[in-house]
């Protein structure tokens, strides 16, 4: 029994692997930064309805 076909198959399977473009921890860091940036955008609009004076509830004059 020859192991040549098996080795050829394993070598071919190894050729199709890809390396990630950045380290794995960087994906988490980018996600955390992105969520923090979105939270910052959301935070800038806090209490905006009260500042504009447009009240929607309880304004029966």
PDB file of N, CA, C and O in Angstrom:
ATOM      1  N   UNK A   1       0.850  -1.182   0.000  1.00  0.00           N
ATOM      2  CA  UNK A   1       0.000   0.000   0.000  1.00  0.00           C
ATOM      3  C   UNK A   1       0.886   1.232   0.000  1.00  0.00           C
ATOM      4  O   UNK A   1       1.798   1.355   0.817  1.00  0.00           O
ATOM      5  N   UNK A   2       0.616   2.124  -0.903  1.00  0.00           N
ATOM      6  CA  UNK A   2       1.416   3.326  -1.038  1.00  0.00           C
ATOM      7  C   UNK A   2       0.689   4.512  -0.414  1.00  0.00           C
ATOM      8  O   UNK A   2      -0.524   4.659  -0.564  1.00  0.00           O
ATOM      9  N   UNK A   3       1.435   5.344   0.280  1.00  0.00           N
ATOM     10  CA  UNK A   3       0.865   6.538   0.902  1.00  0.00           C
ATOM     11  C   UNK A   3       0.978   7.765   0.002  1.00  0.00           C
ATOM     12  O   UNK A   3       0.642   8.874   0.419  1.00  0.00           O
ATOM     13  N   UNK A   4       1.440   7.576  -1.205  1.00  0.00           N
ATOM     14  CA  UNK A   4       1.629   8.693  -2.111  1.00  0.00           C
ATOM     15  C   UNK A   4       0.323   9.442  -2.420  1.00  0.00           C
ATOM     16  O   UNK A   4       0.316  10.671  -2.357  1.00  0.00           O
ATOM     17  N   UNK A   5      -0.768   8.762  -2.747  1.00  0.00           N
ATOM     18  CA  UNK A   5      -2.023   9.509  -3.007  1.00  0.00           C
ATOM     19  C   UNK A   5      -2.514  10.259  -1.768  1.00  0.00           C
ATOM     20  O   UNK A   5      -3.046  11.363  -1.881  1.00  0.00           O
ATOM     21  N   UNK A   6      -2.338   9.667  -0.602  1.00  0.00           N
ATOM     22  CA  UNK A   6      -2.760  10.325   0.627  1.00  0.00           C
ATOM     23  C   UNK A   6      -1.939  11.581   0.879  1.00  0.00           C
ATOM     24  O   UNK A   6      -2.488  12.624   1.235  1.00  0.00           O
ATOM     25  N   UNK A   7      -0.640  11.486   0.698  1.00  0.00           N
ATOM     26  CA  UNK A   7       0.220  12.649   0.901  1.00  0.00           C
ATOM     27  C   UNK A   7      -0.070  13.744  -0.127  1.00  0.00           C
ATOM     28  O   UNK A   7      -0.026  14.932   0.193  1.00  0.00           O
ATOM     29  N   UNK A   8      -0.365  13.339  -1.352  1.00  0.00           N
ATOM     30  CA  UNK A   8      -0.706  14.309  -2.390  1.00  0.00           C
ATOM     31  C   UNK A   8      -1.998  15.034  -2.029  1.00  0.00           C
ATOM     32  O   UNK A   8      -2.111  16.248  -2.204  1.00  0.00           O
ATOM     33  N   UNK A   9      -2.967  14.279  -1.524  1.00  0.00           N
ATOM     34  CA  UNK A   9      -4.241  14.883  -1.120  1.00  0.00           C
ATOM     35  C   UNK A   9      -4.044  15.835   0.065  1.00  0.00           C
ATOM     36  O   UNK A   9      -4.624  16.920   0.074  1.00  0.00           O
ATOM     37  N   UNK A  10      -3.260  15.464   1.041  1.00  0.00           N
ATOM     38  CA  UNK A  10      -3.006  16.328   2.193  1.00  0.00           C
ATOM     39  C   UNK A  10      -2.247  17.589   1.801  1.00  0.00           C
ATOM     40  O   UNK A  10      -2.525  18.669   2.322  1.00  0.00           O
ATOM     41  N   UNK A  11      -1.301  17.458   0.894  1.00  0.00           N
ATOM     42  CA  UNK A  11      -0.548  18.630   0.436  1.00  0.00           C
ATOM     43  C   UNK A  11      -1.458  19.586  -0.339  1.00  0.00           C
ATOM     44  O   UNK A  11      -1.327  20.804  -0.215  1.00  0.00           O
ATOM     45  N   UNK A  12      -2.369  19.043  -1.129  1.00  0.00           N
ATOM     46  CA  UNK A  12      -3.288  19.884  -1.885  1.00  0.00           C
ATOM     47  C   UNK A  12      -4.265  20.590  -0.947  1.00  0.00           C
ATOM     48  O   UNK A  12      -4.621  21.746  -1.180  1.00  0.00           O
ATOM     49  N   UNK A  13      -4.696  19.910   0.100  1.00  0.00           N
ATOM     50  CA  UNK A  13      -5.617  20.515   1.047  1.00  0.00           C
ATOM     51  C   UNK A  13      -4.940  21.633   1.824  1.00  0.00           C
ATOM     52  O   UNK A  13      -5.588  22.610   2.199  1.00  0.00           O
ATOM     53  N   UNK A  14      -3.660  21.500   2.065  1.00  0.00           N
ATOM     54  CA  UNK A  14      -2.933  22.516   2.814  1.00  0.00           C
ATOM     55  C   UNK A  14      -2.701  23.783   1.991  1.00  0.00           C
ATOM     56  O   UNK A  14      -2.532  24.863   2.557  1.00  0.00           O
ATOM     57  N   UNK A  15      -2.691  23.668   0.693  1.00  0.00           N
ATOM     58  CA  UNK A  15      -2.466  24.824  -0.166  1.00  0.00           C
ATOM     59  C   UNK A  15      -3.641  25.791  -0.163  1.00  0.00           C
ATOM     60  O   UNK A  15      -3.459  26.977  -0.439  1.00  0.00           O
ATOM     61  N   UNK A  16      -4.833  25.314   0.139  1.00  0.00           N
ATOM     62  CA  UNK A  16      -6.023  26.143   0.034  1.00  0.00           C
ATOM     63  C   UNK A  16      -6.312  26.959   1.289  1.00  0.00           C
ATOM     64  O   UNK A  16      -7.306  27.685   1.326  1.00  0.00           O
ATOM     65  N   UNK A  17      -5.495  26.862   2.287  1.00  0.00           N
ATOM     66  CA  UNK A  17      -5.736  27.639   3.496  1.00  0.00           C
ATOM     67  C   UNK A  17      -5.290  29.080   3.273  1.00  0.00           C
ATOM     68  O   UNK A  17      -4.397  29.356   2.472  1.00  0.00           O
ATOM     69  N   UNK A  18      -5.926  29.981   3.994  1.00  0.00           N
ATOM     70  CA  UNK A  18      -5.599  31.397   3.886  1.00  0.00           C
ATOM     71  C   UNK A  18      -5.252  31.944   5.252  1.00  0.00           C
ATOM     72  O   UNK A  18      -5.783  31.500   6.270  1.00  0.00           O
ATOM     73  N   UNK A  19      -4.374  32.894   5.260  1.00  0.00           N
ATOM     74  CA  UNK A  19      -4.043  33.600   6.492  1.00  0.00           C
ATOM     75  C   UNK A  19      -4.979  34.798   6.614  1.00  0.00           C
ATOM     76  O   UNK A  19      -5.393  35.376   5.609  1.00  0.00           O
ATOM     77  N   UNK A  20      -5.305  35.163   7.833  1.00  0.00           N
ATOM     78  CA  UNK A  20      -6.119  36.348   8.048  1.00  0.00           C
ATOM     79  C   UNK A  20      -5.282  37.592   7.778  1.00  0.00           C
ATOM     80  O   UNK A  20      -4.077  37.587   8.029  1.00  0.00           O
ATOM     81  N   UNK A  21      -5.899  38.660   7.270  1.00  0.00           N
ATOM     82  CA  UNK A  21      -5.124  39.856   6.952  1.00  0.00           C
ATOM     83  C   UNK A  21      -4.602  40.595   8.190  1.00  0.00           C
ATOM     84  O   UNK A  21      -3.600  41.306   8.112  1.00  0.00           O
ATOM     85  N   UNK A  22      -5.280  40.428   9.329  1.00  0.00           N
ATOM     86  CA  UNK A  22      -4.841  41.060  10.566  1.00  0.00           C
ATOM     87  C   UNK A  22      -4.904  40.006  11.669  1.00  0.00           C
ATOM     88  O   UNK A  22      -5.575  38.988  11.501  1.00  0.00           O
ATOM     89  N   UNK A  23      -4.224  40.226  12.785  1.00  0.00           N
ATOM     90  CA  UNK A  23      -4.288  39.252  13.879  1.00  0.00           C
ATOM     91  C   UNK A  23      -5.716  39.122  14.425  1.00  0.00           C
ATOM     92  O   UNK A  23      -6.528  40.038  14.290  1.00  0.00           O
ATOM     93  N   UNK A  24      -6.006  37.984  15.038  1.00  0.00           N
ATOM     94  CA  UNK A  24      -7.369  37.718  15.500  1.00  0.00           C
ATOM     95  C   UNK A  24      -7.813  38.706  16.569  1.00  0.00           C
ATOM     96  O   UNK A  24      -8.987  39.077  16.599  1.00  0.00           O
ATOM     97  N   UNK A  25      -6.924  39.140  17.440  1.00  0.00           N
ATOM     98  CA  UNK A  25      -7.314  40.077  18.490  1.00  0.00           C
ATOM     99  C   UNK A  25      -7.706  41.429  17.902  1.00  0.00           C
ATOM    100  O   UNK A  25      -8.472  42.171  18.517  1.00  0.00           O
ATOM    101  N   UNK A  26      -7.190  41.756  16.721  1.00  0.00           N
ATOM    102  CA  UNK A  26      -7.490  43.046  16.106  1.00  0.00           C
ATOM    103  C   UNK A  26      -8.952  43.126  15.656  1.00  0.00           C
ATOM    104  O   UNK A  26      -9.526  44.215  15.626  1.00  0.00           O
ATOM    105  N   UNK A  27      -9.560  41.987  15.308  1.00  0.00           N
ATOM    106  CA  UNK A  27     -10.978  42.007  14.946  1.00  0.00           C
ATOM    107  C   UNK A  27     -11.822  42.435  16.144  1.00  0.00           C
ATOM    108  O   UNK A  27     -12.751  43.230  15.999  1.00  0.00           O
ATOM    109  N   UNK A  28     -11.505  41.917  17.313  1.00  0.00           N
ATOM    110  CA  UNK A  28     -12.218  42.326  18.514  1.00  0.00           C
ATOM    111  C   UNK A  28     -11.985  43.785  18.852  1.00  0.00           C
ATOM    112  O   UNK A  28     -12.905  44.492  19.263  1.00  0.00           O
ATOM    113  N   UNK A  29     -10.741  44.234  18.676  1.00  0.00           N
ATOM    114  CA  UNK A  29     -10.430  45.639  18.965  1.00  0.00           C
ATOM    115  C   UNK A  29     -11.166  46.569  17.996  1.00  0.00           C
ATOM    116  O   UNK A  29     -11.675  47.612  18.405  1.00  0.00           O
ATOM    117  N   UNK A  30     -11.222  46.201  16.734  1.00  0.00           N
ATOM    118  CA  UNK A  30     -11.945  47.020  15.758  1.00  0.00           C
ATOM    119  C   UNK A  30     -13.437  47.045  16.054  1.00  0.00           C
ATOM    120  O   UNK A  30     -14.081  48.086  15.920  1.00  0.00           O
ATOM    121  N   UNK A  31     -13.989  45.910  16.455  1.00  0.00           N
ATOM    122  CA  UNK A  31     -15.413  45.868  16.796  1.00  0.00           C
ATOM    123  C   UNK A  31     -15.690  46.729  18.024  1.00  0.00           C
ATOM    124  O   UNK A  31     -16.671  47.474  18.047  1.00  0.00           O
ATOM    125  N   UNK A  32     -14.845  46.637  19.036  1.00  0.00           N
ATOM    126  CA  UNK A  32     -15.032  47.448  20.248  1.00  0.00           C
ATOM    127  C   UNK A  32     -14.920  48.933  19.918  1.00  0.00           C
ATOM    128  O   UNK A  32     -15.706  49.735  20.421  1.00  0.00           O
ATOM    129  N   UNK A  33     -13.964  49.307  19.086  1.00  0.00           N
ATOM    130  CA  UNK A  33     -13.820  50.699  18.676  1.00  0.00           C
ATOM    131  C   UNK A  33     -15.040  51.169  17.890  1.00  0.00           C
ATOM    132  O   UNK A  33     -15.525  52.282  18.095  1.00  0.00           O
ATOM    133  N   UNK A  34     -15.533  50.325  16.996  1.00  0.00           N
ATOM    134  CA  UNK A  34     -16.714  50.685  16.206  1.00  0.00           C
ATOM    135  C   UNK A  34     -17.940  50.879  17.072  1.00  0.00           C
ATOM    136  O   UNK A  34     -18.693  51.832  16.875  1.00  0.00           O
ATOM    137  N   UNK A  35     -18.155  49.982  18.038  1.00  0.00           N
ATOM    138  CA  UNK A  35     -19.299  50.127  18.936  1.00  0.00           C
ATOM    139  C   UNK A  35     -19.144  51.353  19.826  1.00  0.00           C
ATOM    140  O   UNK A  35     -20.131  52.027  20.124  1.00  0.00           O
ATOM    141  N   UNK A  36     -17.934  51.649  20.250  1.00  0.00           N
ATOM    142  CA  UNK A  36     -17.703  52.849  21.066  1.00  0.00           C
ATOM    143  C   UNK A  36     -17.980  54.112  20.241  1.00  0.00           C
ATOM    144  O   UNK A  36     -18.540  55.079  20.758  1.00  0.00           O
ATOM    145  N   UNK A  37     -17.594  54.105  18.980  1.00  0.00           N
ATOM    146  CA  UNK A  37     -17.865  55.257  18.122  1.00  0.00           C
ATOM    147  C   UNK A  37     -19.369  55.432  17.908  1.00  0.00           C
ATOM    148  O   UNK A  37     -19.871  56.556  17.930  1.00  0.00           O
ATOM    149  N   UNK A  38     -20.086  54.330  17.703  1.00  0.00           N
ATOM    150  CA  UNK A  38     -21.533  54.425  17.552  1.00  0.00           C
ATOM    151  C   UNK A  38     -22.203  54.891  18.843  1.00  0.00           C
ATOM    152  O   UNK A  38     -23.177  55.642  18.803  1.00  0.00           O
ATOM    153  N   UNK A  39     -21.688  54.451  19.976  1.00  0.00           N
ATOM    154  CA  UNK A  39     -22.210  54.916  21.252  1.00  0.00           C
ATOM    155  C   UNK A  39     -21.961  56.417  21.415  1.00  0.00           C
ATOM    156  O   UNK A  39     -22.810  57.130  21.950  1.00  0.00           O
ATOM    157  N   UNK A  40     -20.814  56.894  20.961  1.00  0.00           N
ATOM    158  CA  UNK A  40     -20.528  58.326  21.017  1.00  0.00           C
ATOM    159  C   UNK A  40     -21.486  59.129  20.170  1.00  0.00           C
ATOM    160  O   UNK A  40     -21.921  60.203  20.585  1.00  0.00           O
ATOM    161  N   UNK A  41     -21.826  58.634  18.993  1.00  0.00           N
ATOM    162  CA  UNK A  41     -22.795  59.315  18.137  1.00  0.00           C
ATOM    163  C   UNK A  41     -24.164  59.325  18.807  1.00  0.00           C
ATOM    164  O   UNK A  41     -24.850  60.347  18.809  1.00  0.00           O
ATOM    165  N   UNK A  42     -24.558  58.201  19.370  1.00  0.00           N
ATOM    166  CA  UNK A  42     -25.832  58.124  20.067  1.00  0.00           C
ATOM    167  C   UNK A  42     -25.860  59.059  21.273  1.00  0.00           C
ATOM    168  O   UNK A  42     -26.884  59.679  21.559  1.00  0.00           O
ATOM    169  N   UNK A  43     -24.744  59.156  21.971  1.00  0.00           N
ATOM    170  CA  UNK A  43     -24.664  59.982  23.181  1.00  0.00           C
ATOM    171  C   UNK A  43     -24.808  61.470  22.851  1.00  0.00           C
ATOM    172  O   UNK A  43     -25.307  62.236  23.676  1.00  0.00           O
ATOM    173  N   UNK A  44     -24.380  61.886  21.666  1.00  0.00           N
ATOM    174  CA  UNK A  44     -24.473  63.303  21.305  1.00  0.00           C
ATOM    175  C   UNK A  44     -25.919  63.747  21.134  1.00  0.00           C
ATOM    176  O   UNK A  44     -26.206  64.940  21.235  1.00  0.00           O
ATOM    177  N   UNK A  45     -26.829  62.826  20.881  1.00  0.00           N
ATOM    178  CA  UNK A  45     -28.226  63.175  20.674  1.00  0.00           C
ATOM    179  C   UNK A  45     -29.077  62.956  21.920  1.00  0.00           C
ATOM    180  O   UNK A  45     -30.304  62.954  21.830  1.00  0.00           O
ATOM    181  N   UNK A  46     -28.460  62.776  23.065  1.00  0.00           N
ATOM    182  CA  UNK A  46     -29.235  62.542  24.289  1.00  0.00           C
ATOM    183  C   UNK A  46     -30.013  63.805  24.662  1.00  0.00           C
ATOM    184  O   UNK A  46     -29.508  64.919  24.526  1.00  0.00           O
ATOM    185  N   UNK A  47     -31.223  63.620  25.124  1.00  0.00           N
ATOM    186  CA  UNK A  47     -32.088  64.682  25.618  1.00  0.00           C
ATOM    187  C   UNK A  47     -32.356  65.767  24.567  1.00  0.00           C
ATOM    188  O   UNK A  47     -32.625  66.913  24.927  1.00  0.00           O
ATOM    189  N   UNK A  48     -32.289  65.433  23.307  1.00  0.00           N
ATOM    190  CA  UNK A  48     -32.478  66.412  22.242  1.00  0.00           C
ATOM    191  C   UNK A  48     -33.920  66.902  22.179  1.00  0.00           C
ATOM    192  O   UNK A  48     -34.151  68.082  21.917  1.00  0.00           O
ATOM    193  N   UNK A  49     -34.886  66.033  22.410  1.00  0.00           N
ATOM    194  CA  UNK A  49     -36.293  66.435  22.342  1.00  0.00           C
ATOM    195  C   UNK A  49     -36.606  67.479  23.405  1.00  0.00           C
ATOM    196  O   UNK A  49     -37.371  68.407  23.143  1.00  0.00           O
ATOM    197  N   UNK A  50     -36.041  67.351  24.576  1.00  0.00           N
ATOM    198  CA  UNK A  50     -36.299  68.320  25.639  1.00  0.00           C
ATOM    199  C   UNK A  50     -35.623  69.656  25.333  1.00  0.00           C
ATOM    200  O   UNK A  50     -36.130  70.705  25.732  1.00  0.00           O
ATOM    201  N   UNK A  51     -34.512  69.636  24.647  1.00  0.00           N
ATOM    202  CA  UNK A  51     -33.805  70.873  24.323  1.00  0.00           C
ATOM    203  C   UNK A  51     -34.517  71.677  23.236  1.00  0.00           C
ATOM    204  O   UNK A  51     -34.437  72.906  23.227  1.00  0.00           O
ATOM    205  N   UNK A  52     -35.212  70.999  22.320  1.00  0.00           N
ATOM    206  CA  UNK A  52     -35.889  71.701  21.238  1.00  0.00           C
ATOM    207  C   UNK A  52     -37.225  72.266  21.669  1.00  0.00           C
ATOM    208  O   UNK A  52     -37.766  73.138  20.989  1.00  0.00           O
ATOM    209  N   UNK A  53     -37.778  71.792  22.789  1.00  0.00           N
ATOM    210  CA  UNK A  53     -39.030  72.312  23.286  1.00  0.00           C
ATOM    211  C   UNK A  53     -40.241  71.672  22.663  1.00  0.00           C
ATOM    212  O   UNK A  53     -41.355  72.147  22.883  1.00  0.00           O
ATOM    213  N   UNK A  54     -40.081  70.632  21.906  1.00  0.00           N
ATOM    214  CA  UNK A  54     -41.208  69.940  21.292  1.00  0.00           C
ATOM    215  C   UNK A  54     -41.616  68.791  22.200  1.00  0.00           C
ATOM    216  O   UNK A  54     -41.035  67.707  22.144  1.00  0.00           O
ATOM    217  N   UNK A  55     -42.607  69.030  23.025  1.00  0.00           N
ATOM    218  CA  UNK A  55     -43.074  68.003  23.943  1.00  0.00           C
ATOM    219  C   UNK A  55     -44.252  67.284  23.301  1.00  0.00           C
ATOM    220  O   UNK A  55     -45.129  67.923  22.720  1.00  0.00           O
ATOM    221  N   UNK A  56     -44.275  66.003  23.400  1.00  0.00           N
ATOM    222  CA  UNK A  56     -45.335  65.225  22.762  1.00  0.00           C
ATOM    223  C   UNK A  56     -46.339  64.684  23.776  1.00  0.00           C
ATOM    224  O   UNK A  56     -47.471  64.380  23.401  1.00  0.00           O
ATOM    225  N   UNK A  57     -45.968  64.557  25.032  1.00  0.00           N
ATOM    226  CA  UNK A  57     -46.868  63.964  26.031  1.00  0.00           C
ATOM    227  C   UNK A  57     -47.159  64.979  27.122  1.00  0.00           C
ATOM    228  O   UNK A  57     -46.254  65.649  27.618  1.00  0.00           O
ATOM    229  N   UNK A  58     -48.426  65.086  27.488  1.00  0.00           N
ATOM    230  CA  UNK A  58     -48.817  65.942  28.605  1.00  0.00           C
ATOM    231  C   UNK A  58     -48.839  67.413  28.283  1.00  0.00           C
ATOM    232  O   UNK A  58     -48.767  68.227  29.204  1.00  0.00           O
ATOM    233  N   UNK A  59     -48.934  67.800  27.031  1.00  0.00           N
ATOM    234  CA  UNK A  59     -48.960  69.222  26.656  1.00  0.00           C
ATOM    235  C   UNK A  59     -50.387  69.592  26.250  1.00  0.00           C
ATOM    236  O   UNK A  59     -50.653  69.787  25.064  1.00  0.00           O
ATOM    237  N   UNK A  60     -51.316  69.693  27.220  1.00  0.00           N
ATOM    238  CA  UNK A  60     -52.707  70.005  26.915  1.00  0.00           C
ATOM    239  C   UNK A  60     -53.046  71.402  27.436  1.00  0.00           C
ATOM    240  O   UNK A  60     -53.583  71.529  28.537  1.00  0.00           O
ATOM    241  N   UNK A  61     -52.746  72.446  26.670  1.00  0.00           N
ATOM    242  CA  UNK A  61     -53.040  73.822  27.091  1.00  0.00           C
ATOM    243  C   UNK A  61     -54.210  74.349  26.349  1.00  0.00           C
ATOM    244  O   UNK A  61     -54.612  75.493  26.564  1.00  0.00           O
TER     245      UNK A  61
END
